[in-house]
Amino acid sequence: MIHFFRKLRGKLLSENKLSQYFIYAIGEIVLVVLGILIALQINNWNEGRKARRAETRLMENILKDLKEDHENLKGDIEYLEAQKQLQKQLYLESRKLAEPIEGGRYDLILIVVDLYSITADNHKGAPDNISDEDIRSTLNKYFRDHTAAEVTIGELTETIKTEVRPFFKTLGGVNLQTVFDDSYYENNALNMDRLREEFGSPEFDSMLANLYVISSSVINKLQELLKLNEELSARISSTVNFQEP
């Protein structure tokens, strides 16, 4: 093809057909420019396709981690709800509004909960690589809300460590028989007889009220985070499915 154009150009020059030669030259330039533009367009299309595939893989990984976060959040909420019910049970018992729960694990109110997000840990910089503005904005909000929930969980942990556990320590700590007969993980280890002596005392009421309020706040934040997790997962899933060929 190149040989043909060269031969044609040489023939036009040799026959002194300058006007036709200039038309030919202009046409040749146009063809070259068009070829370059087409090549650039194809290259841009290929690069865009690669970028979309990379973004899709990223969102698939985020979606996978969000599902794990979802299960962890549900577990944390269930555990904290159980603790909250025990706190309320102790209040009702202290006011003689409820009977003791036989075999109740009252000692679970001494356990702290750790909040962990595999999504936040693995994809902190991911929003910068996502083109969908809604997903990018929601993911950033998810990270912010998770950080806020961590702060509230930290307050609950601090309360348990500095107020609740020391309070029970003054009551003689745990029931040693439960500990040494290897039933600690199955039965309540608190000294309930000694605890009931404190029912209605200012120290008991203050400790329990503070614990209940903070626990309620933590649960509310985790429930909001769980809802946001579900909304974000649905949005990402819809986008990934739409992008699939």
C-alpha positions in Angstrom: 0.0 0.0 0.0 2.8 2.4 0.8 4.6 1.5 -2.4 1.4 2.3 -4.3 1.1 5.8 -2.8 4.8 6.5 -3.4 4.5 5.5 -7.0 1.4 7.6 -7.5 3.0 10.6 -5.9 6.1 10.2 -8.1 4.0 9.9 -11.3 2.1 13.1 -10.5 5.4 15.0 -9.9 7.0 13.7 -13.0 4.0 14.7 -15.1 4.0 18.2 -13.5 0.5 17.8 -12.3 1.0 20.0 -9.2 -2.7 20.7 -8.5 -3.5 17.0 -8.4 -0.4 16.4 -6.4 -1.4 18.9 -3.7 -4.9 17.4 -3.6 -3.2 14.0 -3.2 -0.9 15.4 -0.5 -3.8 16.8 1.4 -5.7 13.6 1.2 -2.6 11.7 2.4 -2.3 14.0 5.4 -6.0 13.5 6.2 -5.6 9.8 6.0 -2.6 9.9 8.3 -4.4 12.1 10.8 -7.5 9.9 10.7 -5.3 6.8 11.3 -3.7 8.5 14.3 -7.1 9.5 15.7 -8.5 6.1 15.3 -5.5 4.5 17.0 -5.8 6.9 19.9 -9.5 6.2 20.2 -8.9 2.5 20.2 -6.1 2.9 22.8 -8.4 5.1 25.0 -11.2 2.5 24.7 -8.9 -0.2 25.7 -7.6 1.8 28.7 -11.1 2.7 29.7 -12.1 -1.0 29.5 -9.2 -2.0 31.7 -10.1 0.8 34.2 -13.7 -0.4 34.3 -12.6 -4.0 34.9 -10.3 -2.9 37.7 -13.0 -0.8 39.3 -15.4 -3.7 39.0 -12.9 -6.1 40.7 -12.4 -3.5 43.4 -16.1 -3.2 44.1 -16.5 -7.0 44.1 -13.8 -7.2 46.8 -15.5 -4.4 48.8 -18.8 -6.2 48.5 -17.3 -9.4 49.8 -15.7 -7.6 52.8 -19.0 -5.7 53.5 -20.8 -9.0 53.8 -18.3 -10.1 56.5 -18.7 -6.8 58.2 -22.5 -7.4 58.2 -22.2 -10.7 60.0 -19.8 -9.2 62.5 -22.1 -6.3 63.2 -25.1 -8.6 63.6 -23.1 -10.7 66.1 -22.0 -7.6 68.1 -25.5 -6.2 68.2 -27.0 -9.5 69.4 -24.4 -9.8 72.1 -24.8 -6.2 73.2 -28.6 -6.6 73.2 -28.2 -9.6 75.5 -26.0 -7.6 77.8 -28.5 -4.8 77.9 -31.3 -7.2 78.8 -29.2 -8.5 81.7 -28.6 -4.9 82.8 -32.4 -4.3 82.8 -33.0 -7.6 84.6 -30.6 -6.5 87.4 -32.5 -3.2 87.7 -35.9 -5.0 87.8 -34.6 -7.5 90.4 -33.2 -4.6 92.5 -36.7 -3.1 92.6 -38.3 -6.4 93.2 -40.1 -6.2 89.9 -38.7 -9.5 88.5 -37.5 -12.8 89.8 -33.9 -14.0 89.3 -33.2 -15.9 86.1 -32.3 -19.4 87.0 -28.9 -20.1 85.4 -28.7 -16.6 84.1 -25.3 -15.5 82.9 -25.2 -12.2 84.7 -21.4 -12.1 84.4 -21.7 -11.4 80.7 -22.1 -7.7 81.5 -18.4 -7.7 82.4 -17.3 -8.7 78.8 -16.1 -6.0 76.4 -16.9 -6.1 72.6 -14.3 -5.2 70.0 -15.6 -3.5 66.8 -13.6 -4.4 63.6 -14.2 -3.7 60.0 -12.4 -5.7 57.4 -13.8 -3.2 54.8 -12.2 -0.2 56.5 -9.0 -2.1 57.0 -8.6 -3.3 53.4 -10.2 -0.4 51.4 -9.5 2.9 53.2 -8.3 4.5 50.0 -10.8 2.8 47.7 -13.2 5.8 47.3 -10.6 7.6 45.2 -10.7 4.8 42.7 -14.5 4.6 42.3 -16.2 6.6 39.6 -19.8 6.3 40.9 -20.3 9.4 43.1 -23.1 7.9 45.1 -21.0 4.8 46.0 -18.0 6.9 46.7 -19.9 9.2 49.0 -21.7 6.3 50.8 -18.4 4.4 51.3 -16.8 7.4 52.9 -19.8 7.9 55.2 -19.5 4.2 56.1 -15.9 4.7 57.1 -16.7 7.8 59.1 -19.7 6.2 60.9 -17.5 3.1 61.7 -14.9 5.3 63.3 -17.6 7.1 65.3 -19.0 3.7 66.5 -15.5 2.7 67.5 -15.3 5.7 69.7 -18.6 4.9 71.4 -17.6 1.2 71.8 -14.4 2.6 73.4 -16.5 4.5 75.9 -18.4 1.4 76.8 -15.2 -0.6 77.2 -13.7 2.1 79.4 -16.9 2.1 81.6 -16.8 -1.7 82.0 -13.1 -1.6 82.9 -13.1 1.4 85.2 -16.5 1.3 86.8 -18.3 -2.0 86.4 -15.5 -4.5 87.0 -14.1 -2.5 90.0 -17.6 -2.4 91.5 -17.9 -6.2 91.3 -14.4 -6.6 92.6 -15.4 -4.9 95.8 -18.2 -7.5 96.2 -15.7 -10.3 96.3 -15.2 -10.8 92.6 -16.3 -14.1 91.2 -17.8 -17.3 92.6 -14.7 -19.4 93.2 -16.6 -22.6 93.2 -17.8 -21.9 89.6 -14.3 -21.1 88.5 -12.6 -24.2 90.0 -15.2 -26.8 89.0 -14.5 -25.8 85.4 -18.0 -24.6 84.7 -16.9 -20.9 84.3 -17.9 -20.9 80.6 -21.3 -22.5 81.3 -22.5 -20.8 84.5 -22.7 -17.4 86.0 -19.4 -16.7 87.9 -20.6 -13.7 89.9 -21.2 -13.7 93.6 -24.9 -13.0 93.3 -25.7 -13.2 97.0 -23.2 -10.4 97.7 -24.5 -8.5 94.7 -28.1 -8.6 95.8 -27.0 -7.0 99.1 -26.0 -3.9 97.0 -29.4 -3.7 95.2 -30.7 -0.2 95.6 -27.4 1.3 96.8 -26.3 4.6 95.2 -23.2 3.0 93.9 -25.1 0.1 92.3 -27.8 2.4 90.7 -25.2 4.8 89.3 -23.0 2.0 87.9 -26.0 0.2 86.3 -27.6 3.4 84.9 -24.4 4.6 83.3 -23.8 1.2 81.8 -27.3 1.0 80.4 -27.2 4.4 78.8 -23.9 3.8 77.1 -24.9 0.3 75.9 -28.0 1.7 74.4 -26.0 4.4 72.5 -23.6 1.8 71.2 -26.4 -0.4 70.0 -28.1 2.5 68.2 -24.9 3.4 66.4 -24.2 -0.2 65.4 -27.8 -0.6 64.1 -27.3 2.6 62.0 -24.0 1.2 60.7 -25.6 -2.1 59.8 -28.4 -0.3 57.8 -25.7 1.7 56.0 -23.8 -1.5 55.3 -26.9 -3.0 53.7 -27.6 0.1 51.6 -24.0 0.3 50.4 -23.9 -3.5 49.6 -27.2 -3.2 47.6 -25.9 -0.2 45.6 -22.5 -1.8 44.8 -24.1 -5.1 43.9 -26.5 -3.4 41.5 -23.7 -1.5 39.8 -21.4 -4.6 39.5 -24.2 -6.6 38.0 -25.0 -3.8 35.5 -21.4 -3.6 34.4 -21.0 -7.3 33.8 -21.0 -8.2 30.0 
